[in-house]
Amino acid sequence: MSMAELIRELAALPSERQDELAAYLLHLRLERNPAWRTEMTQRIDNHQPGQWVSLDDWKTELKAATENP
């Protein structure tokens, strides 16, 4: 399947499926970034509530990371 065919097929998907695909592609992109993986591992393993990141702050960081890969 060519890229043009793939793009046409994806454009025809319902918006919910496109959102699922976008989330999966972001997952794949971030998975290839060793610095991001290291950072997330450290954050997940952090047991000090004062150093935890709020959901809103995380969303802001994620948006910045995806806009400037």
Biopython code that builds the backbone (N, CA, C, O; Angstrom):
import numpy as np
from Bio.PDB.StructureBuilder import StructureBuilder

atoms = [
    (1, "MET", "N", (0.854, -1.167, 0.000)),
    (1, "MET", "CA", (0.000, 0.000, 0.000)),
    (1, "MET", "C", (0.907, 1.240, 0.000)),
    (1, "MET", "O", (1.865, 1.317, 0.769)),
    (2, "SER", "N", (0.605, 2.167, -0.837)),
    (2, "SER", "CA", (1.413, 3.389, -0.916)),
    (2, "SER", "C", (1.021, 4.341, 0.217)),
    (2, "SER", "O", (-0.026, 4.180, 0.843)),
    (3, "MET", "N", (1.866, 5.321, 0.465)),
    (3, "MET", "CA", (1.576, 6.307, 1.498)),
    (3, "MET", "C", (0.294, 7.082, 1.146)),
    (3, "MET", "O", (-0.514, 7.374, 2.027)),
    (4, "ALA", "N", (0.113, 7.410, -0.126)),
    (4, "ALA", "CA", (-1.090, 8.131, -0.551)),
    (4, "ALA", "C", (-2.342, 7.305, -0.264)),
    (4, "ALA", "O", (-3.347, 7.842, 0.203)),
    (5, "GLU", "N", (-2.284, 6.000, -0.543)),
    (5, "GLU", "CA", (-3.429, 5.124, -0.262)),
    (5, "GLU", "C", (-3.694, 5.059, 1.247)),
    (5, "GLU", "O", (-4.839, 5.119, 1.694)),
    (6, "LEU", "N", (-2.642, 4.940, 1.994)),
    (6, "LEU", "CA", (-2.765, 4.872, 3.442)),
    (6, "LEU", "C", (-3.399, 6.153, 3.990)),
    (6, "LEU", "O", (-4.287, 6.094, 4.841)),
    (7, "ILE", "N", (-2.950, 7.292, 3.508)),
    (7, "ILE", "CA", (-3.502, 8.574, 3.949)),
    (7, "ILE", "C", (-4.989, 8.670, 3.622)),
    (7, "ILE", "O", (-5.779, 9.135, 4.444)),
    (8, "ARG", "N", (-5.366, 8.235, 2.431)),
    (8, "ARG", "CA", (-6.789, 8.260, 2.058)),
    (8, "ARG", "C", (-7.608, 7.350, 2.975)),
    (8, "ARG", "O", (-8.694, 7.723, 3.418)),
    (9, "GLU", "N", (-7.091, 6.174, 3.253)),
    (9, "GLU", "CA", (-7.797, 5.234, 4.134)),
    (9, "GLU", "C", (-7.950, 5.823, 5.537)),
    (9, "GLU", "O", (-9.015, 5.727, 6.147)),
    (10, "LEU", "N", (-6.894, 6.423, 6.032)),
    (10, "LEU", "CA", (-6.947, 6.992, 7.379)),
    (10, "LEU", "C", (-7.886, 8.181, 7.457)),
    (10, "LEU", "O", (-8.576, 8.363, 8.460)),
    (11, "ALA", "N", (-7.920, 8.983, 6.420)),
    (11, "ALA", "CA", (-8.822, 10.136, 6.389)),
    (11, "ALA", "C", (-10.282, 9.700, 6.405)),
    (11, "ALA", "O", (-11.151, 10.442, 6.862)),
    (12, "ALA", "N", (-10.550, 8.504, 5.910)),
    (12, "ALA", "CA", (-11.922, 8.005, 5.854)),
    (12, "ALA", "C", (-12.374, 7.380, 7.179)),
    (12, "ALA", "O", (-13.557, 7.078, 7.339)),
    (13, "LEU", "N", (-11.473, 7.185, 8.108)),
    (13, "LEU", "CA", (-11.836, 6.593, 9.396)),
    (13, "LEU", "C", (-12.674, 7.563, 10.221)),
    (13, "LEU", "O", (-12.537, 8.779, 10.084)),
    (14, "PRO", "N", (-13.535, 7.029, 11.071)),
    (14, "PRO", "CA", (-14.270, 7.899, 12.001)),
    (14, "PRO", "C", (-13.276, 8.602, 12.944)),
    (14, "PRO", "O", (-12.183, 8.094, 13.193)),
    (15, "SER", "N", (-13.661, 9.748, 13.453)),
    (15, "SER", "CA", (-12.752, 10.547, 14.279)),
    (15, "SER", "C", (-12.252, 9.785, 15.506)),
    (15, "SER", "O", (-11.107, 9.973, 15.917)),
    (16, "GLU", "N", (-13.079, 8.936, 16.093)),
    (16, "GLU", "CA", (-12.646, 8.162, 17.269)),
    (16, "GLU", "C", (-11.492, 7.241, 16.907)),
    (16, "GLU", "O", (-10.535, 7.110, 17.671)),
    (17, "ARG", "N", (-11.577, 6.606, 15.754)),
    (17, "ARG", "CA", (-10.496, 5.703, 15.312)),
    (17, "ARG", "C", (-9.244, 6.494, 14.960)),
    (17, "ARG", "O", (-8.131, 6.040, 15.224)),
    (18, "GLN", "N", (-9.414, 7.678, 14.364)),
    (18, "GLN", "CA", (-8.260, 8.534, 14.076)),
    (18, "GLN", "C", (-7.570, 8.945, 15.376)),
    (18, "GLN", "O", (-6.342, 8.991, 15.440)),
    (19, "ASP", "N", (-8.357, 9.241, 16.409)),
    (19, "ASP", "CA", (-7.775, 9.594, 17.701)),
    (19, "ASP", "C", (-6.995, 8.424, 18.288)),
    (19, "ASP", "O", (-5.917, 8.617, 18.849)),
    (20, "GLU", "N", (-7.529, 7.214, 18.163)),
    (20, "GLU", "CA", (-6.817, 6.025, 18.635)),
    (20, "GLU", "C", (-5.500, 5.864, 17.893)),
    (20, "GLU", "O", (-4.468, 5.567, 18.494)),
    (21, "LEU", "N", (-5.547, 6.063, 16.588)),
    (21, "LEU", "CA", (-4.345, 5.946, 15.776)),
    (21, "LEU", "C", (-3.321, 7.010, 16.158)),
    (21, "LEU", "O", (-2.128, 6.720, 16.256)),
    (22, "ALA", "N", (-3.782, 8.237, 16.373)),
    (22, "ALA", "CA", (-2.880, 9.324, 16.762)),
    (22, "ALA", "C", (-2.196, 8.997, 18.089)),
    (22, "ALA", "O", (-0.998, 9.232, 18.247)),
    (23, "ALA", "N", (-2.954, 8.458, 19.036)),
    (23, "ALA", "CA", (-2.377, 8.085, 20.330)),
    (23, "ALA", "C", (-1.342, 6.979, 20.153)),
    (23, "ALA", "O", (-0.287, 7.013, 20.787)),
    (24, "TYR", "N", (-1.628, 6.018, 19.314)),
    (24, "TYR", "CA", (-0.690, 4.924, 19.074)),
    (24, "TYR", "C", (0.581, 5.429, 18.399)),
    (24, "TYR", "O", (1.682, 5.017, 18.765)),
    (25, "LEU", "N", (0.440, 6.306, 17.430)),
    (25, "LEU", "CA", (1.618, 6.849, 16.755)),
    (25, "LEU", "C", (2.464, 7.687, 17.709)),
    (25, "LEU", "O", (3.693, 7.659, 17.636)),
    (26, "LEU", "N", (1.818, 8.430, 18.598)),
    (26, "LEU", "CA", (2.572, 9.178, 19.607)),
    (26, "LEU", "C", (3.314, 8.215, 20.519)),
    (26, "LEU", "O", (4.473, 8.448, 20.864)),
    (27, "HIS", "N", (2.654, 7.145, 20.907)),
    (27, "HIS", "CA", (3.302, 6.122, 21.732)),
    (27, "HIS", "C", (4.554, 5.584, 21.035)),
    (27, "HIS", "O", (5.608, 5.466, 21.660)),
    (28, "LEU", "N", (4.443, 5.264, 19.764)),
    (28, "LEU", "CA", (5.591, 4.750, 19.018)),
    (28, "LEU", "C", (6.726, 5.774, 18.953)),
    (28, "LEU", "O", (7.897, 5.427, 19.105)),
    (29, "ARG", "N", (6.364, 7.037, 18.726)),
    (29, "ARG", "CA", (7.382, 8.091, 18.644)),
    (29, "ARG", "C", (8.116, 8.233, 19.975)),
    (29, "ARG", "O", (9.345, 8.291, 20.010)),
    (30, "LEU", "N", (7.364, 8.287, 21.061)),
    (30, "LEU", "CA", (7.989, 8.458, 22.368)),
    (30, "LEU", "C", (8.796, 7.232, 22.768)),
    (30, "LEU", "O", (9.822, 7.356, 23.437)),
    (31, "GLU", "N", (8.347, 6.067, 22.370)),
    (31, "GLU", "CA", (9.063, 4.834, 22.684)),
    (31, "GLU", "C", (10.460, 4.816, 22.061)),
    (31, "GLU", "O", (11.369, 4.184, 22.599)),
    (32, "ARG", "N", (10.632, 5.500, 20.943)),
    (32, "ARG", "CA", (11.938, 5.550, 20.273)),
    (32, "ARG", "C", (12.895, 6.547, 20.912)),
    (32, "ARG", "O", (14.070, 6.602, 20.549)),
    (33, "ASN", "N", (12.398, 7.338, 21.864)),
    (33, "ASN", "CA", (13.200, 8.384, 22.477)),
    (33, "ASN", "C", (13.727, 7.899, 23.831)),
    (33, "ASN", "O", (12.982, 7.883, 24.810)),
    (34, "PRO", "N", (15.013, 7.502, 23.897)),
    (34, "PRO", "CA", (15.544, 6.954, 25.153)),
    (34, "PRO", "C", (15.516, 7.959, 26.306)),
    (34, "PRO", "O", (15.333, 7.564, 27.457)),
    (35, "ALA", "N", (15.693, 9.242, 26.019)),
    (35, "ALA", "CA", (15.666, 10.250, 27.084)),
    (35, "ALA", "C", (14.275, 10.325, 27.701)),
    (35, "ALA", "O", (14.139, 10.438, 28.920)),
    (36, "TRP", "N", (13.251, 10.263, 26.871)),
    (36, "TRP", "CA", (11.881, 10.310, 27.376)),
    (36, "TRP", "C", (11.595, 9.083, 28.224)),
    (36, "TRP", "O", (10.985, 9.184, 29.288)),
    (37, "ARG", "N", (12.037, 7.924, 27.752)),
    (37, "ARG", "CA", (11.798, 6.684, 28.502)),
    (37, "ARG", "C", (12.470, 6.744, 29.865)),
    (37, "ARG", "O", (11.880, 6.339, 30.866)),
    (38, "THR", "N", (13.696, 7.246, 29.914)),
    (38, "THR", "CA", (14.424, 7.369, 31.178)),
    (38, "THR", "C", (13.699, 8.321, 32.119)),
    (38, "THR", "O", (13.524, 8.029, 33.302)),
    (39, "GLU", "N", (13.279, 9.467, 31.579)),
    (39, "GLU", "CA", (12.558, 10.459, 32.385)),
    (39, "GLU", "C", (11.264, 9.881, 32.940)),
    (39, "GLU", "O", (10.967, 10.068, 34.120)),
    (40, "MET", "N", (10.494, 9.189, 32.126)),
    (40, "MET", "CA", (9.230, 8.621, 32.588)),
    (40, "MET", "C", (9.465, 7.540, 33.641)),
    (40, "MET", "O", (8.704, 7.444, 34.604)),
    (41, "THR", "N", (10.490, 6.740, 33.473)),
    (41, "THR", "CA", (10.808, 5.706, 34.460)),
    (41, "THR", "C", (11.140, 6.342, 35.800)),
    (41, "THR", "O", (10.686, 5.875, 36.845)),
    (42, "GLN", "N", (11.933, 7.410, 35.766)),
    (42, "GLN", "CA", (12.285, 8.099, 37.013)),
    (42, "GLN", "C", (11.048, 8.714, 37.664)),
    (42, "GLN", "O", (10.890, 8.655, 38.884)),
    (43, "ARG", "N", (10.179, 9.300, 36.855)),
    (43, "ARG", "CA", (8.973, 9.916, 37.410)),
    (43, "ARG", "C", (8.048, 8.870, 38.022)),
    (43, "ARG", "O", (7.488, 9.087, 39.097)),
    (44, "ILE", "N", (7.888, 7.752, 37.354)),
    (44, "ILE", "CA", (7.012, 6.688, 37.857)),
    (44, "ILE", "C", (7.562, 6.107, 39.155)),
    (44, "ILE", "O", (6.800, 5.777, 40.064)),
    (45, "ASP", "N", (8.881, 5.984, 39.241)),
    (45, "ASP", "CA", (9.508, 5.396, 40.419)),
    (45, "ASP", "C", (9.636, 6.371, 41.590)),
    (45, "ASP", "O", (10.013, 5.957, 42.686)),
    (46, "ASN", "N", (9.335, 7.648, 41.385)),
    (46, "ASN", "CA", (9.482, 8.670, 42.418)),
    (46, "ASN", "C", (8.366, 8.526, 43.454)),
    (46, "ASN", "O", (7.184, 8.594, 43.119)),
    (47, "HIS", "N", (8.755, 8.329, 44.711)),
    (47, "HIS", "CA", (7.778, 8.133, 45.781)),
    (47, "HIS", "C", (7.592, 9.385, 46.643)),
    (47, "HIS", "O", (7.000, 9.310, 47.720)),
    (48, "GLN", "N", (8.087, 10.519, 46.183)),
    (48, "GLN", "CA", (7.975, 11.764, 46.943)),
    (48, "GLN", "C", (6.859, 12.628, 46.345)),
    (48, "GLN", "O", (7.057, 13.251, 45.302)),
    (49, "PRO", "N", (5.691, 12.672, 46.992)),
    (49, "PRO", "CA", (4.543, 13.409, 46.442)),
    (49, "PRO", "C", (4.848, 14.855, 46.072)),
    (49, "PRO", "O", (4.249, 15.386, 45.136)),
    (50, "GLY", "N", (5.759, 15.498, 46.782)),
    (50, "GLY", "CA", (6.102, 16.876, 46.482)),
    (50, "GLY", "C", (6.756, 17.050, 45.122)),
    (50, "GLY", "O", (6.809, 18.160, 44.592)),
    (51, "GLN", "N", (7.251, 15.964, 44.560)),
    (51, "GLN", "CA", (7.915, 16.018, 43.257)),
    (51, "GLN", "C", (7.047, 15.459, 42.137)),
    (51, "GLN", "O", (7.481, 15.397, 40.987)),
    (52, "TRP", "N", (5.843, 15.057, 42.458)),
    (52, "TRP", "CA", (4.950, 14.525, 41.440)),
    (52, "TRP", "C", (4.479, 15.647, 40.521)),
    (52, "TRP", "O", (4.468, 16.814, 40.912)),
    (53, "VAL", "N", (4.096, 15.293, 39.315)),
    (53, "VAL", "CA", (3.638, 16.253, 38.315)),
    (53, "VAL", "C", (2.119, 16.171, 38.220)),
    (53, "VAL", "O", (1.557, 15.079, 38.134)),
    (54, "SER", "N", (1.460, 17.319, 38.234)),
    (54, "SER", "CA", (0.003, 17.317, 38.114)),
    (54, "SER", "C", (-0.391, 16.919, 36.693)),
    (54, "SER", "O", (0.411, 17.004, 35.763)),
    (55, "LEU", "N", (-1.630, 16.487, 36.546)),
    (55, "LEU", "CA", (-2.118, 16.078, 35.236)),
    (55, "LEU", "C", (-2.060, 17.247, 34.251)),
    (55, "LEU", "O", (-1.673, 17.066, 33.097)),
    (56, "ASP", "N", (-2.443, 18.441, 34.701)),
    (56, "ASP", "CA", (-2.403, 19.606, 33.812)),
    (56, "ASP", "C", (-0.978, 19.934, 33.373)),
    (56, "ASP", "O", (-0.737, 20.250, 32.208)),
    (57, "ASP", "N", (-0.029, 19.857, 34.321)),
    (57, "ASP", "CA", (1.371, 20.111, 33.962)),
    (57, "ASP", "C", (1.885, 19.054, 32.987)),
    (57, "ASP", "O", (2.632, 19.363, 32.059)),
    (58, "TRP", "N", (1.476, 17.803, 33.209)),
    (58, "TRP", "CA", (1.911, 16.726, 32.320)),
    (58, "TRP", "C", (1.374, 16.949, 30.914)),
    (58, "TRP", "O", (2.093, 16.759, 29.933)),
    (59, "LYS", "N", (0.114, 17.350, 30.817)),
    (59, "LYS", "CA", (-0.471, 17.608, 29.501)),
    (59, "LYS", "C", (0.280, 18.738, 28.789)),
    (59, "LYS", "O", (0.516, 18.666, 27.583)),
    (60, "THR", "N", (0.649, 19.766, 29.529)),
    (60, "THR", "CA", (1.409, 20.876, 28.954)),
    (60, "THR", "C", (2.768, 20.392, 28.461)),
    (60, "THR", "O", (3.196, 20.744, 27.361)),
    (61, "GLU", "N", (3.444, 19.586, 29.274)),
    (61, "GLU", "CA", (4.743, 19.043, 28.874)),
    (61, "GLU", "C", (4.615, 18.147, 27.649)),
    (61, "GLU", "O", (5.441, 18.211, 26.739)),
    (62, "LEU", "N", (3.588, 17.317, 27.626)),
    (62, "LEU", "CA", (3.372, 16.411, 26.500)),
    (62, "LEU", "C", (3.111, 17.193, 25.224)),
    (62, "LEU", "O", (3.638, 16.855, 24.164)),
    (63, "LYS", "N", (2.305, 18.226, 25.323)),
    (63, "LYS", "CA", (2.012, 19.056, 24.158)),
    (63, "LYS", "C", (3.292, 19.705, 23.620)),
    (63, "LYS", "O", (3.532, 19.722, 22.413)),
    (64, "ALA", "N", (4.105, 20.235, 24.529)),
    (64, "ALA", "CA", (5.367, 20.857, 24.122)),
    (64, "ALA", "C", (6.304, 19.831, 23.475)),
    (64, "ALA", "O", (6.987, 20.135, 22.496)),
    (65, "ALA", "N", (6.329, 18.628, 24.023)),
    (65, "ALA", "CA", (7.217, 17.586, 23.490)),
    (65, "ALA", "C", (6.782, 17.141, 22.099)),
    (65, "ALA", "O", (7.622, 16.845, 21.249)),
    (66, "THR", "N", (5.489, 17.095, 21.869)),
    (66, "THR", "CA", (5.014, 16.627, 20.572)),
    (66, "THR", "C", (5.084, 17.737, 19.514)),
    (66, "THR", "O", (5.148, 17.448, 18.319)),
    (67, "GLU", "N", (5.073, 18.985, 19.942)),
    (67, "GLU", "CA", (5.182, 20.077, 19.005)),
    (67, "GLU", "C", (6.635, 20.334, 18.613)),
    (67, "GLU", "O", (6.903, 20.883, 17.545)),
    (68, "ASN", "N", (7.578, 19.937, 19.480)),
    (68, "ASN", "CA", (9.003, 20.154, 19.229)),
    (68, "ASN", "C", (9.766, 18.858, 19.444)),
    (68, "ASN", "O", (10.551, 18.761, 20.387)),
    (69, "PRO", "N", (9.555, 17.859, 18.593)),
    (69, "PRO", "CA", (10.201, 16.542, 18.825)),
    (69, "PRO", "C", (11.701, 16.605, 18.678)),
    (69, "PRO", "O", (12.380, 15.591, 18.841)),
]
sb = StructureBuilder()
sb.init_structure("model")
sb.init_model(0)
sb.init_chain("A")
sb.init_seg("    ")
for serial, (resi, resn, name, xyz) in enumerate(atoms, 1):
    if name == "N":
        sb.init_residue(resn, " ", resi, " ")
    sb.init_atom(name, np.array(xyz, "f"), 0.0, 1.0, " ", f" {name:<3s}", serial, name[0])
structure = sb.get_structure()
